[in-house]
Amino acid sequence: MGRFSGASEEQLSERLANIAEASLGVYRKGHTPLVGVHQAYSMLDLIDGTEEQVGMVAGVCLGLAAHCDAILHIGRSSGVDQEIAEFTGRGRPVYASLDEVPDTTEGAAAR
């Protein structure tokens, strides 16, 4: 994503804003959103070489995803496709829109 997809700074900014908006929606439905890209991006400047950076981003994203109960994908990339394959292979839910994510706040105070 972003640095590796050839996206412009404007496109990257828009993608990250979309991720933040989706994360807030997931949170408001009673879940704890984990965003692997955010974790990985915090370390990118410490690594020399694009190949190592790409591997680190993929490793962090897939590593975090392994601890999740479900995944919401809001875009497609080879990394997202890997995450979807991992979840599908383990029989875990893969959601394509926020509307599909179950709301666990019913009867509880809204977040």
C-alpha positions, 0 to 999 in steps of 0.5 A, a space after each residue: 500500500 502507499 509507498 509500495 503501490 506507486 500511490 501519490 502522497 494524496 492517494 496515500 493520505 486518502 487511503 489512510 483516512 479511509 482506514 481510519 474511518 473504517 476503524 472508527 466504524 468497527 470500534 463503534 460496533 463494539 470491536 477493537 480494530 487493529 491496523 497492521 499498516 499503521 504498526 508497520 509504517 511506524 518502523 519503515 524509516 528504520 529499515 534500509 531497502 525497499 525489499 526489506 520494507 515490503 517484507 516487514 509490512 507484510 509480516 507485521 500485517 499478517 502477524 497481527 491478522 493472525 490474532 484477529 477474529 475477523 477481517 474487514 477489507 476496504 480495498 484490494 492489494 496483494 497483501 490484502 489478498 494474502 490476509 483474506 486467503 489466511 482468514 478464509 483458510 481458517 474459516 474466519 469471517 471476511 467482511 467486504 463492508 462495514 455494514 456486514 460487521 456485526 454490531 455487538 453494542 446492542 443493549 450496551 452503552 454506545 461508544 
